[in-house]
């Protein structure tokens, strides 16, 4: 139409729209920050459970592969297994091939001969802000056929420091060497 001017189309946000958007974002951020420590602790728990179950699977697979016992034991120093009955796995663990099949780690650190002697396969240092309780067991061993070589099932409990709600896991190793992980409530203080 002649004589009618068209207005240029405006792009962007008004000040009111911008302030409403910032208000919504700040409310969401405040809610997320409140739950962040629990999210971090849950992620730490999942990582610790996965590392321990992987170590169990490694001990079992080494037993089958090498045709001798495979053992995982609690260890405070990464060089020797904890004394029987010391069930604090939070200090770390060792996966080793038990060539002489005596259930204990007897090896020469200078040699670490995996063919003719006990041999360390993998070590893990202390856990961070979690406790892994072996319920009286300081080692778990597997036979060359993959079965656990002593009384099973083994039940270990991983619990977060300052445990909240379901930040505890039960890890069960069956007689057949299979592992099951279940979430559970925090233990009573």
C-alpha positions in Angstrom: 0.0 0.0 0.0 1.3 3.3 -0.9 2.1 5.7 2.0 2.2 3.0 4.7 5.6 2.6 6.2 6.7 -0.8 7.4 8.5 -1.0 10.7 11.7 -2.9 10.9 11.3 -6.2 12.8 13.0 -6.1 16.2 15.2 -9.0 17.4 16.2 -9.9 20.9 14.7 -9.9 24.4 13.1 -7.2 26.5 14.5 -6.4 29.9 11.5 -8.1 31.5 12.0 -11.3 29.6 15.7 -11.3 30.4 15.0 -10.9 34.2 12.4 -13.6 34.2 14.8 -16.0 32.5 17.6 -15.2 34.9 15.3 -15.7 37.9 14.3 -19.2 36.6 18.0 -20.1 36.0 19.0 -19.0 39.4 16.3 -21.1 41.1 17.3 -24.2 39.1 21.0 -23.6 39.9 20.3 -23.2 43.6 18.3 -26.5 43.6 21.1 -28.3 41.7 23.9 -27.0 44.0 22.0 -28.3 47.0 22.1 -31.8 45.7 25.6 -31.7 44.2 27.5 -33.3 47.2 25.1 -36.3 47.1 25.5 -36.7 43.3 29.3 -36.6 43.7 29.2 -39.2 46.5 26.9 -41.5 44.5 29.4 -41.3 41.6 32.3 -42.1 43.9 30.4 -45.1 45.2 29.6 -46.4 41.7 33.3 -46.0 40.8 34.5 -47.9 43.9 31.9 -50.7 43.3 32.9 -51.0 39.7 36.7 -51.2 40.5 36.1 -53.9 43.1 33.9 -56.0 41.0 36.4 -55.6 38.1 39.1 -56.9 40.5 37.0 -59.8 41.4 36.4 -60.7 37.8 40.2 -60.3 37.1 41.1 -62.7 39.9 38.6 -65.3 38.6 39.7 -65.0 35.0 43.3 -65.3 36.0 42.6 -68.5 37.8 40.9 -69.9 34.7 43.5 -68.6 32.3 46.5 -69.8 34.3 45.0 -73.1 35.6 45.8 -72.2 39.2 44.1 -70.3 42.0 43.4 -66.6 41.6 43.1 -64.6 44.8 42.0 -61.1 45.7 43.0 -60.0 49.2 42.7 -56.9 51.4 46.0 -55.0 51.6 47.2 -51.9 53.4 50.6 -51.6 51.5 50.0 -53.2 48.1 52.7 -55.7 48.7 51.3 -58.1 51.3 47.8 -59.4 52.1 46.2 -58.3 55.4 46.2 -60.7 58.3 43.3 -63.2 58.3 40.3 -61.6 60.0 41.3 -58.1 59.1 38.3 -57.4 56.9 38.9 -53.7 56.1 39.2 -53.7 52.4 39.1 -49.8 52.4 42.9 -49.8 52.7 43.2 -51.4 49.2 43.6 -54.8 47.7 45.8 -57.1 45.7 44.9 -59.5 42.9 47.4 -62.3 42.5 48.0 -65.6 40.9 48.4 -68.3 43.6 50.9 -70.6 41.9 51.7 -72.7 44.9 48.0 -72.8 45.8 48.5 -72.1 49.5 46.0 -69.2 49.6 48.7 -66.6 50.6 50.9 -64.3 48.6 54.5 -65.6 48.7 56.6 -63.9 46.1 59.9 -62.2 45.3 59.3 -58.6 44.4 62.5 -58.4 42.5 61.4 -61.3 40.2 57.6 -61.3 40.1 57.7 -64.5 38.0 54.2 -65.2 36.9 55.1 -68.6 35.5 56.8 -70.4 38.4 55.8 -68.4 41.4 52.9 -66.4 43.0 52.5 -63.2 41.0 50.9 -59.9 41.7 48.5 -59.1 38.8 47.0 -55.8 40.0 46.9 -53.6 43.1 44.5 -50.9 44.3 45.3 -48.3 47.0 43.0 -46.9 49.7 39.4 -45.9 48.9 38.4 -42.2 49.3 35.6 -41.4 51.6 34.1 -44.9 51.6 34.4 -48.0 53.7 34.5 -51.6 52.3 33.8 -54.1 55.0 34.6 -57.8 54.3 32.4 -59.2 57.2 35.4 -61.1 58.6 36.9 -62.1 55.3 40.3 -60.7 54.2 40.6 -62.7 50.9 38.5 -64.4 48.2 40.0 -67.1 46.1 39.0 -68.8 42.9 39.8 -72.3 41.6 40.9 -72.9 38.0 37.3 -73.8 37.1 36.1 -70.3 38.2 34.4 -71.5 41.5 35.2 -69.9 44.8 37.5 -72.2 46.8 36.0 -71.8 50.2 32.7 -71.2 52.0 30.5 -68.9 49.9 28.7 -66.7 49.4 30.9 -63.8 50.4 29.2 -60.6 51.3 31.0 -57.3 51.4 29.4 -53.9 52.2 30.6 -50.6 50.7 29.3 -47.6 52.6 29.9 -43.9 51.9 31.2 -41.8 54.8 28.3 -39.7 56.1 26.0 -42.2 54.4 22.6 -40.8 53.3 19.6 -42.8 52.2 20.8 -45.6 49.8 24.5 -44.7 49.7 25.5 -48.3 50.6 26.0 -51.3 48.4 26.2 -55.0 49.2 28.5 -57.0 46.9 27.9 -60.7 47.0 30.2 -63.3 45.5 28.4 -66.7 44.9 30.0 -70.1 45.1 30.1 -70.1 41.3 32.1 -66.9 41.3 29.4 -64.6 40.1 28.9 -61.2 41.7 25.7 -59.3 42.5 25.5 -55.7 43.6 22.5 -54.3 45.5 21.8 -50.8 46.8 20.7 -50.7 50.4 20.0 -48.3 53.1 22.7 -46.9 55.4 23.7 -49.1 58.3 22.5 -48.0 61.8 25.2 -46.1 63.7 
